[in-house]
Amino acid sequence: MRSYVSSDQLVICLEGRLDSEHSAAVGDSIRQAVASHPGLPVCLDADKLEYISSSGLRILLALRKDLTVPIVLKNASPEVYHTLELTGFTSLMDVRQKLREVSLEGCRVLGRGAIGTVYRLDGDTVVKVFRGGEETLPVIAAEREQARDAFLWGVPTAIPFDTVKTSEGYGAIFELVDARSLGDMAAADPDSVPDIAKRYAAFLHGIHALKVDHGELPDARERFLGFIESVSFALDEETREKTRALLRAMPEDPHLLHGDAHWKNVMDSNGALMVIDMNTLCVGDPVFEFAGLYMTYMAFEQDDPGNTILFHGIDAETARSIFYCSLNNYLGDPGENALRTAGDRILVPGLLIYLYTLIFLGLDKENIRIPRAAERLKAAVLGADSLALREAD
């Protein structure tokens, strides 16, 4: 039995059959390896484990009871995983099934985001590949769970049905039949933006009308208050305190938000709209939804001309049209003054999340964009008296 240390954990490779003939010796070997590396989390790699009997299960159970460090069993074959699941071991320890490997060769890129890339696998399915290694697996699992929950709440979405391994990292596969993003539609025909925006705004209203029980999802206010802490070094005290006060003054709002509903994340599937990328789900006022839209189509382009061509295939005028047509339709064509007031309110969380994104993704190597964004946020905050786009029910 082979064992080694990787990424600050002890990896123990299980092989062959873990049955009455071999389990006692395997158990002794595992304990020797653990004793030689005290305090290290244990990872049992079952990639080459063909079979596990009740004797083998007892070895795992004893190990689970005796160890005080985290223990995970990964790469379980469908047969081994089924045995562990039937006997309840999947509730006793972290058990991960061996992932199917998928080739990306020849696959068309549908979109790239901050955390991953979406590829079209075939006519019916796409795969979202996350950047990073095994540390992304819990993120993928969380997104799959959120997508499932959102679907049950009534959100039109494509539910990931499999986690896979690719040459570029780990990903989630989901079905998306004959789908095209609104962003691609706008890029192909910029004149269609006003009509698309009407459908998009109505779709957002449907999502935002849904209410979620307290604690089911993060509160957008708390998320944005956390952004302040992350960017505090770039802001003066007055700006920090005024931004906190504006956020804390917002009423509690249990309505569902997607959290990153730019047009690349909204798909047209045979005339029906649906959203993808469910890892940003939260609750709160729609100002937080439009903050993300502002960052995508306004802040990046204003700070880095040509950005929307590079990442969205649209020019600055089309990007601006997407933002304002979406907002105007969402608010029900409220008139120029009301639209301007709404835009001013969106500016504060929009610039805050933009500043956070610059820092989080390391996009300001020359330390020019962060101070510039901080100054814009300061001006927006000092001129604001409220952020909410709607009153709480």
PyMOL commands that set and color helices and strands:
alter all, ss='L'
color gray80, all
select helices_A, chain A and resi 23-36+54-66+78-86+89-92+134-153+182-188+190-208+220-234+237-248+263-265+287-303+307-312+316-330+336-360+369-382
alter helices_A, ss='H'
color red, helices_A
select strands_A, chain A and resi 3-6+9-18+42-52+71-76+94-97+100-101+108-112+116-120+125-130+160-166+169-175+179-181+256-257+266-269+272-275+282-283
alter strands_A, ss='S'
color yellow, strands_A
deselect
rebuild
show_as cartoon
